[in-house]
Amino acid sequence: MRVVSSVLVVSSLCAGVLALAACDEPGASLQITGARAHRAPDARVVVDVDLVAAEGLGGNIGTYCTRATFAGQVEPVEQCNADLEDGDTKTVRLVSTSDRIFAGAPISIRVRLGNVDVGRGLAAPR
């Protein structure tokens, strides 16, 4: 009986450790370190967003989404990924679907990780 209860305790502890390891670390963060916009040859606007990830335990930060909203375009462009770990950097490229975004039009960039949403603004290039 004692052996069975010890096995149950060890099994429960292992399951708890695995469950914690599978959760996103609450100290995970994502920062925008730079953003640039240029015109593609087909007149669409291309936005490159530079990101840096941080995670308190050195693991994956979880799912994050990068979004660009272009003035003059009905729908924003968004990419969601779960490919960054502590210290990783990445440049996410978002391309407008419209080729009719005028020079100087505002572009809103947002990056969301969990319930944290950070952003920055740009102007559409010539």
MIROKOL-134216 format. One record per residue: residue in one letter; x, y, z of N, C-alpha, C in turn. Coordinates in steps of 0.02 Angstrom, whole numbers, plus 50000, padded with zeros to 5 digits. Example, Ala and Ser with C-alpha at 12.3 -4.5 7.8 and 13.67 -1.06 7.14 Angstrom:
2
A506604971650390506154977550390506604983550390S506424988850354506844994750357506455000250394
//
This chain:
126
M500414994050000500005000050000500435006350000R500965006150040501415011850045501765013049978V501955007749943502295008349878501815011449827V501185009249827500685011949781500585019349793S500535021549855500425028649869501045032749851S501645029949860502255033449840502285034349765V502085029249728502075029549655501575034849632L500995035149665500485040149648500745047249661V501095048249716501365054849732501885056849680V502335052349663502855053749613502535055149546S502025051249527501685052249463501345059149462S501025061049517500695067549521501205073149515L501765072549550502285077649545502555078249474C502675072649441502915072749372502405076149326A501775074549335501255077649293501225085149305G501305087249368501305094449384501895098049353V502475094949354503075098049324502975098549248L502715093349216502595093649144502075098949127A501565099649168501055104749155501355111749160L501785112949210502105119449216502575120849158A502935115749136503405116649081503035118249016A502425115849010502045117048948501715123848946C501675127349004501355133849006501835139348983D501565144648955501965150448939502195153649004E502815155849006503095159149065502775166049071P502505167749129502185174249136502665180149128G503325178949131503815184249122504025185149050A503685181849003503865182448933503685189348907S504115192048863503975198548833504245198848763L504005203648726504205204748657504235212148645Q504785214548617504865221648604504965222948529I504725228648507504865231048440505505235248445T506025233148409506655236948412506755241248351G506355240248300506415244348239505845242848191A505705247548147505185246548096505345251048037R505275248247977505415251947916504885250347864A504765255047819504285253947765504615255947699H504465252147647504685253847579504165251447529R504225253647468503765251647414504065245747376A503645240847363503835235247320503765237547247P504065234147200503995236047129503275236347105D502825232547137502125232547117501715237947153A502045242647187501755248447222501445246747290R501455240447311501205238847379501725241147430V501495242347491501935244647545502175238447584V502825238247595503145232847633503385235747699V503195232447754503405234647821503815229047852D504425230747875504845226047911504855228147984V504675223548029504645224848100505165220548136D505635223748170506155220148207505925218848278L505995212648300505765210548366506335207348406V506285207848472506735204248517506305201148572A506435194748586506045191048635506425190148701A506045189848756506335188348821505865183648857E506155178848892505755173948929506145171948991G505855172749049506205171849113506545165249123L506295159949093506595153349103507025151249043G507115155748994507535154148937507195150148883G506545149348887506175145248839505795149348788N505305146048757504885149048706504415154148738I504305159848704503865165048732503135163648720G502965158948676502265157448661502055160748596T501415160748583501145163448520501095171048525Y501355174348474501315181548468501055183248399C500755189148392500475191248327500745198248311T500945199048248501185205448223500685207848171R500455214148177499925216748133500115223648107A499965224848044500035231548014499355233647986T499145239648006498535242547980498725248347936F498545247847872498725252947823498115257347810A498205264047815497665268647798497505267747724G496875267147707496675266147638496595258847619Q496695254347667496605247147655496095244647706V495595240947683495045238847727495275234347784E495645229047769495855224147819496595224947837P496765224247901497475224147919497805217647895V498465217547896498855211647880499145209147945E499075202647959499305199948023499635193148013Q500175192048052500505185548056500555183548128C500395177248143500485174648210500975168848208N501435168748257501955163548260502085161648332A502445156148341502665153948407503375151348402D503805155348369504475152948351505045156548385L504905160348438505435164148471505565161748542E506205161348559506415159648626506805165448656D506975164948719507325170148754507945172548716G507985179048702508555181848668508525181848592D508035178348564507965178048491507765184848463T508005186248403507785192048365507495189648299K507045193548272506725191648209506455197948175T506465197848109506145203148071505535200048037V504955202848053504325200648023504165205447965R504005202647907503835206647848503085206147835L502765211947832502055212447817501975216647754V501555214447708501475217847644500745219647635S500625225847617499935228047605499625224047548T498975223347550498625220047494498425225147441S498445231447458498255236747412498875240247383D498825242247320499365246147290499165253547285R498635255347322498375262247319498455265847386I498975264347422499105267847485499545273847470F499285279847484499645285847463500245287247509A500735290647481501335292547518501145296747579G501425295047636501275298647698500685295947737A500315291247708499745288247744499995284747807P499615285147862499845281947924499805274347920I500295271247951500325263947959500395262648033S499945258648061499965256848132500245249748138I500765248848177501065242248189500925240248260R500665234148269500515231548336500825224648342V501095223148401501335216448417501005214448482R500675208648481500295206248538500585199648563L500715199248628500935193148661500495192348723G500055187448722499575186748777499125192748780N499085195848838498655201748845499055208348840V499695207848820500105213848811500135215548736D499995221748721499965224148652500375230548648V500915230448608501335236348600501325238548527G501465244848515501435247048446501875252948431R501835254848368502225260448342501905262448276G502035268548255501745270948194502285272648142L502095272248080502525273948023502115277847973A502445280747925502095283947868502275280047806A501795279247762501915275647699502425279447657P502895275947627503405279147585503125281247517R503535285047480503335287047412503375281247365
//
